[in-house]
């Protein structure tokens, strides 16, 4: 899960595994696998960094193979 901010300033949490695409036009638009679109205050780079960190956190939770 990643924390983001709607354009109106309200924070929310998004399951990063449901993200299909992230674009800036100039607002950042996140398209989910369901087809829903979310507008957020964060830049594309910030969203990507949070998704990458989320993935790293998940991998740290896995037991060594």
Residue pairs with C-beta under 8 A, 6 or more apart in sequence:
1 13
1 14
1 15
1 16
1 54
2 13
2 14
2 16
2 47
2 50
2 51
2 54
3 11
3 12
3 13
3 50
4 11
4 12
4 13
4 14
4 30
4 38
4 40
4 41
4 42
4 47
4 50
5 11
5 12
5 40
5 41
5 42
6 12
6 38
6 39
6 40
6 41
7 27
7 39
7 40
7 41
9 41
14 30
14 38
16 50
16 51
16 54
16 55
18 32
18 33
18 34
19 30
19 31
19 32
19 33
19 47
19 51
20 31
20 32
20 33
21 30
21 31
22 28
22 29
22 30
22 31
22 44
22 47
22 48
23 29
23 31
23 44
24 43
24 44
27 39
27 40
28 39
28 40
28 41
28 42
28 43
28 44
28 47
29 37
29 38
29 39
30 37
30 38
30 39
30 40
30 47
31 37
32 38
40 47
42 50
